[in-house]
Every structure is written in C-alpha cells, then in structure tokens.
Amino acid sequence: MYPYPVFLGLTLYDICLCVGIFICFMLFGYLCDRQRVKRRIQSFAIMCGAGAVVLGYCSAVLFQALYNIKSLGRFEINANTGATFYGGLIGGVAVFLALFFGIGHFIFKDNSHARAFFLIADSAVPGIALAHSLGRIGCLTAGCCHGALTDKWYGIEMWGNMGFDRYVPVQLFEAVFLLLLAAFLFLRAIGKQGLCLPLYLSIYGVWRFVAEYLRDDYRGDTFISALTPSQLIACILTAVGIGLIFVERYLYKRFSLNETAENDKSEAKNETAE
C-alpha cells in the first residue's frame, strides 16, 4: 500500500490504470487481426474506444460523487472524489455504443461495422478484463475498495474506513479473478469461439455479487432491501450477459445465412456467365 506520488505526480494507482488502458488497446489490435476485422473498422472502433475511455472516466467520477453524498451530505467533485468501476463501465459502454452505431451508420453505408460488432467485442473484452485486473492492483496500492475488518491470515494491514487495521484484500482477490477471466476470454477470442462479451458480463456479475459480501462500505439502499447497489447492478449485468448469449447466437446464424445466400448468388452468376 503506497498511495503517494511516485513519478511526475502519478501514484501507483494512476500508473496501473494507464498501463492497463495501454495494454487493452494493444491486445485489441492483436485480436482484431486474429479475427480478421477490417482495418478501417478497427481504426474506427479504436477512436470510439478512446472517446469511451475519456467520457467513461468522467462517468466513473460522477458515480463516485453520487455514492459520496451519503457520507459527505453533499454532491462534490474534486481531486479526492475517486472513481467507481461500475460508473466507468456503464458510461464507457454507453458512449462507445452511441459513437460506434450512431456515427458508424453514416461512415459505413453497408453496415459492415454493425455486422462486425461481436468480433469487435470479442477482441476488446479480454483486454478490458486485464486492464480491470491491473486497476484492482492499483486499488490495493491506494488502499481503496477494501473488504471488511478481519483477523484471518489472508488479511492485509492498510488504511481503511476504520483507520489502520487488517482488512480483507478484496482488491487482490478480484485482481486474480479478473486475470484468470482475461486469460479464459483471450483463449476464446483467439480460438474464434465467440460469446466473449456476454460471458464477461455474466461471469463478472456473479463474482461481483458474491464479492460484495466481503466488503464493508455502505453506498446506499436499493428498492430491494437485501441487495446493495453494486449487487443490484451485478444482477442486471448477469441478466444482460445471459440475454446477449441468445442475441449473439441468433445474429450469428442470421449473418451466416445471409453470407451463404450471397455466395450462392455469386456462384450462380459466375456459372451463367460461363
């Protein structure tokens, strides 16, 4: 745990975050090439992703500020506000989808970008999980997002909500989990097995729901009294992930049938010409 500036005013948390984002984009390019995504669509997706990262971070800070109202008694954004992953994920995904499908509709007249969406998702998700893992290491160094007080052997001494004490290192547990998840999704991506996005959402949703029982940072109530806000979002992510499994399979079959029909027409024209 070292929440102090170490280089050019950057803390270890900042450095982990920056390294994670850089690796995410590099891995995305590599997997897009493996998936044979057209370079024009790749470049467009990267530009949309860059916008999503910037505005997603703003969304992460905004969500954290809303969480902080309970403890501060007011809405406030400053250098100490912090950021929350869920806020960044929701805001980043919303921005990416708006840019990719909104602007892409005018750039790609043949809708080739839309047909390549799940290939783009398969290429992006492993890097997102890996960047998230590095981000959780950053959380550990900053002493934020920790678990409840504990006297177990796996506890780590750090500054937390109850002062300097031994806490459950949820950040470390999640970092390891996300690293394994990133490896699993990477193998699926290079094997062209698909479903990386829905699997990421549903598997992480289940993990986050369970991990919340290890934490002890009250962030408000939900309309379901037994669930924390993070657990409610986790349930929604899992439901969306399961739904996307069926959507992706349906669209994959539809696109495959269309491509087969187009190939048959091309072959028929060639035979007629001969």
Salt bridges, closest charged atoms under 4 A:
ASP33 OD1 - ARG39 NE 3.20
GLU76 OE2 - ARG74 NE 3.07
GLU157 OE2 - ARG166 NH2 3.98
GLU174 OE2 - HIS132 NE2 3.39
GLU174 OE2 - ARG136 NE 2.92
GLU212 OE2 - ARG208 NE 2.94
GLU212 OE2 - ARG215 NH1 3.51
ASP217 OD2 - ARG215 NH2 2.89
ASP217 OD2 - ARG219 NE 3.33
